[in-house]
Amino acid sequence: MTVKQLALPELTEACARLGVPGIGLWREPVQEYGVEAAAKLVRDAGLAVTTLCRGGFFTTAEDLDDNRAAIDEAATLGTDTLVLVSGGLPPGSKDLAAARERIADAIAELAPYAAERGVRLAIEPLHPMYAADRCAVSTLDQALAIAERFPATQVGVVVDTYHIWWDDRAPAAVARAGEQGRIHSFQLADWVTPLPEGVLNGRGQIGDGSIDMREWRTRVDAAGYTGPIEVELFNDVLWARDGVELLEETARRYVEHTL
């Protein structure tokens, strides 16, 4: 998503050339290219699919069928992690607690199906500004409260700096998630202001905002996480740039501000 202006062949070629070992893919471009064709493309480039994004949005019964399809796609791509953006309030509801229970119920339906296919479900808490329409799970503690109902091999969490950097309870939650083996993905994006209209596409390039990336990377390291670290930027200004140039810059910023 960071360089969504690049088609999958361009992306895989550029990542291989830069020494970026893996790609977190999104379902829409994968479906457009063809799931099996995308799996072969990434594999032939010597890369790994780190995660597939996204499942979730548990607001209607039909969403379970789409999530089963997402699990099948993740298995075909060879990734063991499907990221869940769980969905906000159902139409007409103002009950956040009930929305979170609905999310837990949906995951209970999906977790065994995913486990049979070697895929873990990773609950991503989103910043509270998205609670109404995109994700009723707003903190890492809330994500863990759901994940802990299931085996760690089936359900874990996503640690995304953009969404949790503000929460003074998040460092302890990272440690707890690590102790349980539930950190299934670690993602980076910076917090820059002012936020754009609509707030969705305001994630900043690493180093441009308020988040201490190295501090978060150190916390996640200390929690025992050894998996891939992804950069996930939604930003209209960045998307308007040359994609390969942006990918090269992002790799440099990652080294400069995270390692």
Secondary structure, 3 states (H helix, E strand, C coil): CCCCCCCHHHHHHHHHHHCCCEEEEEHHHHHHHCHHHHHHHHHHCCCEEEEEEEEECCCCCHHHHHHHHHHHHHHHHCCCEEEEECECCCCCCCCHHHHHHHHHHHHHHHHHHHHHCCCEEEECCCCHHHCCCCECCCCHHHHHHHHCCCCCCCEEEEEEHHHHCCCCCHHHHHHHHHHCCCEEEEEECEECCCCCCCCCCEEECCCCCCCCHHHHHHHHHHCCCCCCEEECCCEHHHHCCCHHHHHHHHHHHHHHHHC
